[in-house]
Amino acid sequence: MVQVTRKDEREANENIIRRFNRKVLQSGVLSAAKASMRFSKPVSKTERREKAIIRKERKAEKTQKIRLGVR
């Protein structure tokens, strides 16, 4: 969906931008685009657990290296 905003003769650029932004917000295009960006495929419980275990191990390694002063 394309939003068209035409400039009047003596209208300031800020007003045009404000009108355009209002039209885009009211049309719902932006919220639909953001919703599609956040979509992710469902992950099974076992996969989530495995990823959590890996994250915890990596974090533990990192904190251990920091304590030892090794980077």
Secondary structure by P-SEA (a helix, b strand, c coil): cbbbbbbcccccaaaaaaaaaaaaaaaaaaaaaaaaaaccccccaaaaaaaaaaaaaaaaaaaaaaaaccc
